[in-house]
Amino acid sequence: MLRRLLPLILILPIAACSGPTAWDGRQSSLGAARPGATGQDTSPEALYAAGMEELNAERFQRAVQLFDTVEREHPYSAFATNAKLMSAYGEYMRNRYTEALGALDRFIQLHPAHRDIAYAYYLRALCYYEQINDTERDQRTTEQAMAALQDVANRFPNTPYARDARLKMDLARDHLAGREMVVGRFYQNRRLYTAAIGRFRRVVDEYQTTNHVPEALHRLTEIYLALGLTDEARRTASVLGHNYPGSEWYQDSYALLVDGAQPTEQDRPGFFRRAVGWIF
């Protein structure tokens, strides 16, 4: 799983609660709304502040319980809506992504114009992103993460959430390309060349910005040579050499052509790099 990155909770505005006694969202205000030592203060303001205190202390399970209590016992209070969102964040921090996603989907459906709706979409995307598995497994979650991150970038393009979403999309895209490479190698090792070509070509065509492209081009060169398609192998190697001249994959492809295809003098590295006009 990818390394966890905490959401930008510090820029989440919680001051949406209104009313003459509503908590203003400042850390310094927590003490004023804290339940008494006997625990008898069950007002929505006190429960919400206690939940924030538990959240800041990283006691996430207790924080979720308090936020859920606000929503359950004071559903029409000024704090209930934010409590839904903070409960989802607490579940996220507990790695309970299914529960967090359920809470976030409800929040988004019920409060589409909320001031923190961008954060809700962002946190929803993170719930998928944190579940990205290694490249040996099914990548449906990665595809869901990509879609959710793209949704954030499209809906809220000028926010910090969108900027972070775009960075994470690059990592997710690299993961998807890695999965294609795993499957492509599997087919290649079993001489299922048509299937392997499809996987490697997809990496080249759809994931051009990832670091898997040089290997994909090399694998295509290998397969074309194995099939006796020397011209295709040379064209593929030329693209590899032009775009990644210092790559070890290009050196391997060139060695294959020299040893296996016995190229003429024009097939030396300089020729490959000049063959910009060649296509597959």
MIKOL-542594 format. One line per 8 residues: their letters; for each residue x negated, y, z of N, C-alpha, C, CB. Coordinates in steps of 0.05 Angstrom, whole numbers, m for minus. Glycine has a CB too. Example, Ala and Ser with C-alpha at 12.3 -4.5 7.8 and 13.67 -1.06 7.14 Angstrom:
# residues 2
as> m264,m114,156,m246,m90,156,m264,m66,156,m226,m89,181; m257,m45,142,m273,m21,143,m258,1,157,m282,m12,114
This chain:
# residues 280
mlrrllpl> m17,m24,0,0,0,0,m18,25,0,19,0,24; m8,45,m13,m23,70,m14,m25,82,13,m11,90,m34; m46,97,18,m51,110,44,m28,129,50,m77,125,44; m17,128,75,5,144,82,m3,174,83,16,136,109; 15,190,72,12,219,73,36,230,87,8,231,45; 32,245,109,55,256,124,68,278,108,46,266,151; 94,280,109,108,301,95,102,328,107,138,296,95; 109,349,92,102,376,100,123,386,120,101,394,76
ililpiaa> 124,373,143,144,379,163,142,407,173,144,359,185; 118,418,174,115,445,185,128,466,168,85,451,188; 132,461,143,145,482,126,175,476,123,132,483,99; 185,457,138,214,452,137,228,471,155,220,423,146; 244,489,145,258,508,162,281,495,176,268,532,145; 282,497,202,303,485,218,320,507,230,292,467,240; 318,531,221,332,553,233,360,557,220,316,578,229; 370,536,207,396,539,194,419,540,214,400,517,174
csgptawd> 414,530,238,436,530,258,443,559,264,427,515,283; 469,563,267,479,590,272,494,591,298,497,600,250; 500,615,308,515,618,333,498,633,352,522,591,344; 511,645,372,496,662,391,476,648,408,516,676,409; 479,622,412,460,608,429,444,587,414,475,594,452; 445,588,387,432,568,371,402,570,373,440,571,341; 389,546,373,359,545,374,348,557,349,349,516,379; 328,574,351,317,588,327,296,573,312,307,615,336
grqsslga> 289,549,321,270,533,306,241,537,314,272,538,277; 235,556,331,207,561,339,199,541,361,203,590,349; 174,532,359,164,513,379,167,525,407,135,506,374; 162,551,410,164,564,436,191,564,448,154,592,434; 212,558,431,239,558,441,248,531,452,258,567,419; 231,511,448,239,484,457,245,483,487,218,464,450; 228,497,502,231,495,531,258,506,540,209,510,544; 268,527,527,293,539,535,316,520,531,297,565,521
arpgatgq> 314,502,512,336,484,505,332,456,515,341,484,476; 312,451,531,305,425,540,325,416,562,277,424,551; 334,390,561,352,381,581,339,382,609,361,353,575; 355,384,629,345,386,656,333,359,664,366,394,675; 319,360,687,305,336,696,324,313,702,290,343,722; 349,320,708,368,299,714,380,287,689,390,309,732; 375,299,666,385,289,640,414,293,637,379,260,638; 427,312,651,456,317,650,464,335,627,465,327,676
dtspealy> 445,350,616,452,369,595,455,354,569,430,392,593; 479,351,560,485,336,535,496,354,514,504,313,541; 491,380,516,500,398,495,484,392,469,495,428,504; 496,398,446,482,392,421,455,406,419,499,401,398; 453,431,430,428,446,430,407,431,446,432,474,440; 414,422,470,395,408,487,387,382,475,407,404,515; 406,367,464,399,341,452,381,344,428,425,326,444; 387,364,412,370,369,388,342,377,396,383,391,371
aagmeeln> 340,395,416,313,403,425,298,380,437,315,426,445; 312,363,452,299,339,463,290,320,441,318,324,482; 306,318,419,297,302,397,272,313,384,319,300,377; 271,339,381,247,351,369,222,347,387,251,381,365; 227,348,413,205,343,432,195,314,429,214,348,461; 213,295,427,205,267,424,191,264,397,229,249,426; 200,277,376,188,276,350,160,286,350,205,291,329; 156,309,363,129,321,365,110,303,381,130,348,377
aerfqrav> 121,287,400,105,269,416,101,242,402,118,265,443; 112,240,378,110,215,361,124,192,374,81,208,357; 145,198,390,162,177,400,187,176,382,171,182,431; 183,165,359,202,168,337,228,153,342,190,158,312; 227,130,354,252,115,360,270,131,378,246,88,372; 259,142,399,276,158,417,286,183,403,259,165,443; 269,195,387,277,219,372,302,213,354,254,230,355; 300,190,340,323,183,323,348,179,339,316,157,307
qlfdtver> 345,166,362,369,162,379,381,189,388,361,146,404; 365,208,395,376,234,403,389,249,380,353,251,415; 376,248,357,388,262,333,414,248,325,368,261,310; 415,222,327,440,208,321,462,214,341,435,177,320; 454,218,366,473,226,386,485,253,380,460,226,414; 469,272,371,479,298,363,500,295,342,456,317,354; 494,280,321,512,276,299,538,262,307,498,261,276; 534,242,324,558,226,332,576,240,352,548,200,345
ehpysafa> 564,253,372,580,265,393,587,295,388,566,263,419; 573,308,370,578,336,364,578,340,334,557,354,378; 595,326,319,594,327,290,599,354,278,613,307,279; 613,371,292,620,398,281,603,420,293,649,404,287; 582,413,307,565,433,319,545,444,297,549,422,342; 533,466,304,514,478,285,489,461,282,506,506,294; 484,442,300,460,426,300,464,399,286,450,422,328; 488,391,280,493,364,270,481,360,243,523,359,268
tnaklmsa> 482,379,225,472,376,198,441,372,198,479,399,181; 427,389,213,398,386,215,391,360,229,386,410,229; 407,352,248,401,327,262,401,303,243,422,322,284; 419,304,222,419,282,202,392,281,188,441,287,182; 382,304,181,357,305,166,333,296,183,352,333,155; 333,306,208,311,298,226,312,269,234,311,316,250; 336,258,235,338,229,240,326,213,217,368,221,244; 331,222,193,319,209,169,289,211,170,330,222,143
ygeymrnr> 278,234,178,249,237,180,238,218,201,242,266,187; 252,216,224,243,197,245,243,168,235,261,199,269; 263,160,220,263,133,209,240,130,189,290,128,195; 235,150,173,212,149,155,186,144,170,210,175,138; 182,159,192,158,156,207,156,129,221,156,178,228; 178,115,224,178,88,236,175,67,214,204,84,251; 171,75,189,169,57,166,196,42,161,148,36,171; 217,53,170,244,42,165,256,56,141,263,44,190
ytealgal> 245,50,118,251,65,94,280,61,84,232,57,72; 291,37,87,318,32,79,337,50,95,326,3,82; 333,51,121,350,68,138,346,97,131,343,63,168; 322,105,127,316,133,120,330,141,93,286,139,118; 328,123,74,340,128,48,370,130,50,332,106,28; 382,113,66,411,114,70,419,141,82,420,92,87; 404,150,102,411,175,115,407,199,96,394,179,140; 386,198,80,380,219,61,400,221,39,352,216,50
drfiqlhp> 408,198,29,429,197,8,455,210,18,434,169,m2; 462,204,43,486,215,54,483,245,58,493,202,81; 460,254,67,455,282,71,457,297,44,427,287,83; 444,286,23,445,299,m3,473,301,m14,426,284,m22; 488,279,m10,516,279,m20,534,299,m6,527,251,m18; 530,300,21,548,317,37,539,346,38,549,307,65; 513,352,34,503,379,37,486,387,13,487,382,63; 497,387,m11,480,393,m35,470,421,m36,497,388,m60
ahrdiaya> 482,440,m21,473,467,m21,457,475,4,496,486,m25; 450,455,20,436,461,45,409,474,39,432,435,61; 400,491,57,375,506,53,351,487,52,371,526,75; 353,463,63,331,444,64,336,421,44,327,433,92; 352,425,24,358,403,6,334,395,m10,380,412,m14; 316,414,m16,291,406,m30,274,387,m13,274,431,m36; 273,392,13,258,374,30,271,347,31,256,386,59; 298,346,32,312,320,32,305,304,8,342,325,34
yylralcy> 305,316,m16,297,302,m40,268,293,m39,302,320,m65; 251,310,m28,222,303,m26,218,280,m7,206,328,m16; 231,280,16,228,259,35,239,233,24,243,266,61; 261,235,9,272,211,m5,251,199,m24,297,218,m21; 237,216,m39,216,206,m57,194,193,m42,206,229,m74; 186,205,m19,165,193,m3,172,165,7,158,211,21; 198,161,13,206,135,23,201,113,2,236,135,30; 204,120,m24,197,101,m45,167,99,m48,211,109,m71
yeqindte> 154,122,m48,126,124,m53,110,107,m33,116,153,m52; 118,108,m7,103,93,13,107,63,11,113,102,41; 126,54,m6,130,26,m9,116,14,m34,160,20,m10; 101,31,m47,86,21,m71,68,m2,m63,71,43,m85; 71,m24,m76,54,m48,m69,30,m49,m87,71,m73,m72; 13,m69,m82,m10,m72,m99,m2,m81,m127,m30,m93,m87; m21,m79,m145,m15,m84,m174,m8,m113,m180,m38,m74,m191; m12,m131,m161,m6,m159,m166,24,m165,m164,m22,m177,m147
rdqrtteq> 39,m146,m153,67,m151,m148,85,m135,m167,74,m144,m119; 111,m142,m165,131,m127,m182,130,m98,m175,159,m139,m177; 132,m81,m196,129,m53,m193,155,m37,m194,110,m42,m214; 177,m50,m188,203,m36,m188,203,m12,m169,225,m55,m181; 191,m16,m145,190,6,m126,173,29,m137,178,m4,m99; 151,23,m151,135,44,m163,152,60,m183,110,32,m176; 167,46,m199,184,60,m218,205,77,m204,198,39,m237; 216,67,m182,235,83,m167,222,108,m155,248,66,m144
amaalqdv> 197,104,m146,182,127,m135,177,147,m157,156,117,m123; 169,138,m180,165,156,m203,190,172,m209,155,141,m227; 212,159,m210,238,173,m217,245,193,m195,260,152,m220; 241,185,m170,248,204,m148,229,228,m147,247,189,m121; 203,223,m152,184,245,m152,189,264,m176,155,234,m154; 196,252,m199,203,269,m222,227,285,m217,207,251,m247; 246,274,m202,271,289,m195,264,313,m178,290,270,m179; 245,310,m159,237,332,m142,224,354,m160,217,323,m121
anrfpntp> 206,345,m177,191,364,m194,211,379,m213,170,350,m211; 231,366,m223,250,379,m241,269,397,m227,266,357,m256; 279,389,m203,299,405,m189,287,429,m175,313,388,m169; 262,426,m165,250,447,m148,222,453,m158,250,439,m118; 219,462,m183,193,464,m196,173,483,m183,197,472,m224; 183,503,m169,164,523,m157,160,520,m127,175,551,m164; 164,497,m117,162,492,m88,136,475,m83,186,477,m77; 127,476,m58,104,459,m50,111,429,m54,96,464,m21
yardarlk> 137,423,m50,145,395,m54,141,386,m82,175,392,m46; 147,403,m102,143,396,m130,113,392,m136,155,417,m148; 96,409,m125,68,407,m131,57,381,m119,52,431,m118; 65,373,m95,56,348,m84,68,325,m99,64,347,m54; 93,327,m108,106,306,m123,90,300,m149,135,313,m129; 81,321,m162,66,317,m187,40,302,m182,60,344,m201; 27,308,m160,2,294,m154,8,265,m148,m11,307,m129; 29,259,m134,36,232,m128,45,217,m152,57,231,m106
mdlardhl> 57,231,m171,65,218,m196,41,208,m211,81,238,m213; 19,223,m211,m5,213,m224,m15,187,m212,m27,235,m222; m14,185,m185,m23,161,m172,m4,138,m178,m25,165,m142; 22,144,m178,41,123,m184,38,113,m213,70,133,m179; 33,132,m231,30,125,m259,5,107,m262,27,150,m277; m16,113,m248,m40,96,m249,m34,68,m239,m62,109,m232; m16,67,m219,m8,41,m208,7,24,m228,9,44,m183; 25,37,m242,40,23,m263,22,13,m285,62,42,m275
agremvvg> 3,30,m293,m17,21,m313,m33,m2,m303,m35,45,m321; m40,m2,m278,m55,m24,m267,m40,m50,m268,m62,m18,m238; m14,m48,m263,3,m72,m266,3,m83,m294,32,m66,m256; 5,m65,m314,5,m74,m342,m22,m88,m348,9,m50,m360; m44,m78,m336,m70,m90,m341,m71,m118,m329,m92,m73,m329; m60,m121,m305,m60,m148,m292,m45,m168,m310,m47,m146,m264; m21,m160,m319,m6,m178,m336,m20,m183,m363,23,m167,m341; m31,m162,m374,m45,m165,m400,m69,m184,m398,m55,m138,m409
rfyqnrrl> m84,m182,m376,m106,m201,m372,m96,m230,m369,m123,m193,m348; m74,m232,m355,m62,m259,m352,m56,m271,m379,m36,m258,m335; m43,m256,m396,m37,m266,m423,m62,m271,m439,m18,m247,m438; m81,m253,m438,m105,m256,m453,m120,m282,m445,m123,m232,m450; m122,m287,m419,m137,m310,m410,m124,m336,m419,m138,m310,m379; m98,m335,m425,m84,m359,m434,m80,m358,m464,m56,m361,m420; m94,m340,m477,m94,m337,m506,m66,m331,m518,m104,m363,m519; m50,m318,m501,m24,m309,m511,m28,m280,m521,m2,m310,m488
ytaaigrf> m41,m278,m544,m52,m253,m553,m31,m232,m560,m70,m257,m576; m9,m241,m572,11,m221,m579,23,m207,m555,34,m235,m595; 28,m223,m534,39,m212,m509,18,m194,m496,47,m234,m490; m7,m202,m497,m29,m186,m485,m32,m160,m499,m55,m202,m485; m31,m160,m526,m33,m136,m541,m12,m116,m534,m32,m142,m572; 13,m126,m530,35,m108,m523,30,m94,m496,60,m124,m521; 19,m108,m477,13,m96,m451,m9,m75,m453,5,m118,m431; m31,m82,m466,m53,m64,m468,m46,m39,m485,m78,m78,m480
rrvvdeyq> m31,m43,m506,m22,m20,m522,m4,m2,m506,m8,m30,m547; 12,m13,m489,29,4,m472,12,22,m454,48,m13,m455; m9,11,m443,m27,27,m426,m38,50,m442,m50,10,m414; m48,44,m466,m59,65,m483,m39,86,m492,m72,52,m508; m15,77,m498,6,95,m509,21,111,m487,25,79,m525; 26,98,m464,44,110,m444,29,120,m419,64,90,m436; 5,111,m415,m10,119,m391,m37,130,m399,m13,95,m372; m37,149,m417,m62,159,m429,m80,173,m409,m56,177,m452
ttnhvpea> m68,184,m387,m84,199,m368,m95,182,m346,m67,221,m356; m91,156,m346,m100,139,m325,m128,128,m331,m81,115,m320; m141,118,m310,m168,108,m314,m169,79,m325,m183,109,m288; m146,69,m332,m145,41,m343,m147,41,m373,m119,28,m335; m146,64,m386,m146,64,m415,m172,53,m427,m142,93,m425; m196,59,m417,m220,48,m430,m220,18,m430,m244,58,m415; m212,6,m407,m212,m24,m407,m190,m34,m426,m206,m34,m378; m168,m21,m427,m147,m30,m445,m157,m31,m474,m122,m13,m443
lhrlteiy> m171,m10,m482,m182,m9,m509,m203,m31,m513,m195,18,m515; m219,m36,m493,m238,m58,m495,m225,m85,m498,m257,m58,m471; m204,m89,m482,m189,m115,m484,m177,m118,m511,m168,m116,m462; m167,m97,m522,m156,m99,m549,m177,m106,m570,m142,m72,m557; m201,m94,m566,m223,m101,m584,m230,m131,m582,m248,m84,m576; m230,m141,m557,m236,m170,m553,m215,m187,m568,m236,m176,m523; m190,m180,m564,m169,m196,m576,m170,m195,m606,m141,m187,m566; m174,m171,m618,m175,m169,m647,m198,m186,m658,m178,m140,m655
lalgltde> m220,m186,m644,m243,m203,m653,m236,m232,m651,m268,m197,m637; m222,m240,m629,m214,m268,m626,m195,m277,m648,m201,m272,m598; m179,m258,m657,m160,m264,m679,m172,m261,m707,m136,m246,m677; m197,m253,m708,m210,m249,m733,m203,m223,m747,m204,m272,m751; m191,m205,m732,m184,m179,m743,m206,m159,m739,m157,m168,m731; m228,m162,m753,m252,m146,m748,m247,m116,m753,m274,m156,m766; m232,m109,m774,m227,m81,m779,m212,m68,m756,m212,m78,m806; m192,m82,m746,m176,m71,m724,m194,m68,m699,m152,m90,m717
arrtasvl> m212,m88,m695,m230,m86,m672,m248,m62,m675,m247,m111,m670; m258,m56,m699,m275,m33,m703,m260,m7,m699,m288,m34,m731; m236,m6,m709,m220,18,m705,m215,24,m676,m193,16,m721; m208,3,m661,m203,6,m633,m228,15,m618,m192,m20,m621; m250,2,m625,m276,10,m612,m283,38,m619,m298,m9,m620; m276,47,m643,m283,75,m650,m268,95,m633,m277,80,m680; m243,89,m627,m227,106,m609,m239,106,m582,m198,97,m609; m247,82,m572,m259,80,m546,m285,95,m545,m264,51,m539
ghnypgse> m302,93,m565,m327,107,m565,m325,137,m567,m344,97,m588; m305,146,m582,m301,175,m585,m291,187,m559,m282,181,m608; m273,175,m546,m260,186,m522,m276,180,m496,m232,176,m519; m290,158,m496,m304,150,m472,m332,140,m480,m289,127,m456; m349,158,m491,m375,149,m502,m394,138,m481,m388,172,m515; m391,147,m456,m409,137,m435,m397,114,m419,m415,159,m416; m375,103,m427,m361,82,m413,m375,55,m416,m332,80,m421; m376,40,m395,m387,13,m396,m369,m5,m414,m389,0,m368
wyqdsyal> m344,2,m415,m326,m14,m432,m333,m9,m462,m296,m6,m427; m341,15,m468,m349,20,m496,m375,4,m502,m353,50,m501; m394,4,m484,m418,m11,m488,m412,m40,m492,m437,m7,m464; m393,m51,m477,m386,m79,m480,m373,m84,m507,m367,m88,m457; m356,m65,m515,m343,m69,m541,m363,m67,m564,m321,m47,m545; m381,m49,m562,m402,m46,m583,m419,m72,m584,m420,m22,m577; m426,m83,m560,m442,m107,m560,m426,m130,m573,m449,m114,m531; m400,m131,m568,m384,m152,m580,m385,m150,m611,m355,m151,m570
lvdgaqpt> m382,m126,m620,m382,m122,m649,m409,m129,m662,m374,m93,m656; m430,m121,m648,m457,m127,m658,m462,m157,m659,m478,m112,m642; m455,m170,m637,m461,m199,m635,m441,m216,m649,m462,m207,m606; m415,m207,m649,m395,m225,m660,m387,m218,m689,m371,m223,m643; m387,m193,m696,m378,m185,m722,m401,m178,m741,m359,m162,m720; m425,m177,m731,m449,m170,m747,m444,m145,m764,m456,m194,m766; m439,m123,m751,m432,m98,m765,m456,m88,m781,m422,m77,m746; m451,m71,m800,m472,m59,m816,m483,m35,m800,m462,m50,m843
eqdrpgff> m503,m21,m812,m516,1,m799,m496,23,m792,m538,12,m816; m475,26,m809,m456,48,m804,m440,43,m779,m437,51,m828; m440,18,m768,m424,12,m744,m439,18,m718,m416,m17,m745; m461,32,m719,m475,39,m695,m459,60,m679,m503,50,m701; m465,65,m654,m450,83,m637,m444,110,m650,m463,87,m611; m463,121,m664,m459,147,m676,m436,146,m696,m484,157,m689; m434,124,m710,m412,121,m729,m385,120,m715,m416,96,m746; m384,105,m693,m359,102,m678,m350,130,m669,m363,83,m654
rravgwif> m368,146,m659,m360,172,m648,m351,191,m670,m383,184,m633; m360,186,m695,m352,204,m717,m325,196,m729,m373,205,m738; m316,172,m722,m292,161,m735,m267,170,m721,m293,130,m735; m264,196,m718,m242,208,m704,m216,203,m719,m246,238,m699; m217,202,m745,m193,200,m761,m181,172,m761,m198,209,m788; m195,153,m751,m184,126,m752,m162,123,m732,m207,105,m747; m142,107,m738,m120,101,m720,m117,71,m719,m94,115,m729; m100,62,m700,m96,33,m698,m81,23,m723,m79,26,m673
